[in-house]
């Protein structure tokens, strides 16, 4: 998957509060799937209970959460999970 395909899958701007909440819920569910698929040495929780995973180096690395992971990394990691489970 190239960068244009990833960018085209980025969520459109939400026009209502309900749409914003739906996108937030979907993003958190997608991140939770990534979190559960990540090896325990590369995932964790912050003291406030926020789930985190190690970000991929090509996206800057470091700890990322559902609110801080980029759309491109989220899409690529979900695609990676799908390829492995086929």
VEXTORDO-317318 format. One record per residue (C-alpha): residue number from 1; residue in one letter; y, z, x negated. Coordinates in pm, whole numbers. Example, Ala and Ser with C-alpha at 12.3 -4.5 7.8 and 13.67 -1.06 7.14 Angstrom:
2
> kolmar	dopa	v	w	u
> 1	A	-450	780	-1230
> 2	S	-106	714	-1367
//
This chain:
86
> kolmar	dopa	v	w	u
> 1	X	0	0	0
> 2	X	332	-99	-153
> 3	X	664	81	-123
> 4	X	794	-151	150
> 5	X	495	-74	372
> 6	X	544	298	315
> 7	X	915	277	396
> 8	X	844	80	712
> 9	X	621	366	831
> 10	X	906	617	795
> 11	X	996	773	1129
> 12	X	1291	623	1315
> 13	X	1593	835	1392
> 14	X	1521	1061	1686
> 15	X	1764	1034	1975
> 16	X	1685	1353	2163
> 17	X	1599	1712	2086
> 18	X	1248	1662	2229
> 19	X	1187	1368	1997
> 20	X	1306	1572	1699
> 21	X	1065	1852	1788
> 22	X	781	1604	1835
> 23	X	846	1446	1494
> 24	X	864	1791	1332
> 25	X	533	1893	1493
> 26	X	365	1567	1388
> 27	X	497	1605	1032
> 28	X	370	1963	1011
> 29	X	28	1855	1144
> 30	X	10	1575	886
> 31	X	110	1815	608
> 32	X	-149	2066	725
> 33	X	-415	1792	697
> 34	X	-299	1721	341
> 35	X	-299	2095	263
> 36	X	-655	2143	387
> 37	X	-777	1837	192
> 38	X	-615	1955	-133
> 39	X	-823	2154	-383
> 40	X	-749	2527	-365
> 41	X	-612	2527	-721
> 42	X	-334	2287	-611
> 43	X	-230	2445	-281
> 44	X	-100	2780	-173
> 45	X	135	2981	43
> 46	X	475	3124	-32
> 47	X	546	3491	44
> 48	X	710	3386	374
> 49	X	386	3209	481
> 50	X	500	2852	414
> 51	X	213	2624	312
> 52	X	268	2435	-15
> 53	X	87	2179	-230
> 54	X	155	2043	-575
> 55	X	359	1725	-539
> 56	X	245	1409	-711
> 57	X	424	1337	-1040
> 58	X	550	997	-930
> 59	X	742	1175	-652
> 60	X	885	1442	-882
> 61	X	601	1694	-890
> 62	X	648	2064	-821
> 63	X	570	2254	-505
> 64	X	632	2072	-178
> 65	X	614	2197	179
> 66	X	614	2016	513
> 67	X	994	2024	515
> 68	X	1042	1909	156
> 69	X	775	1642	103
> 70	X	916	1288	103
> 71	X	817	1044	375
> 72	X	670	811	112
> 73	X	452	1083	-45
> 74	X	339	1207	296
> 75	X	236	855	402
> 76	X	61	781	71
> 77	X	-133	1106	70
> 78	X	-247	1056	430
> 79	X	-360	704	343
> 80	X	-549	843	43
> 81	X	-730	1089	270
> 82	X	-820	813	514
> 83	X	-964	596	235
> 84	X	-1182	878	106
> 85	X	-1321	967	448
> 86	X	-1430	614	540
//
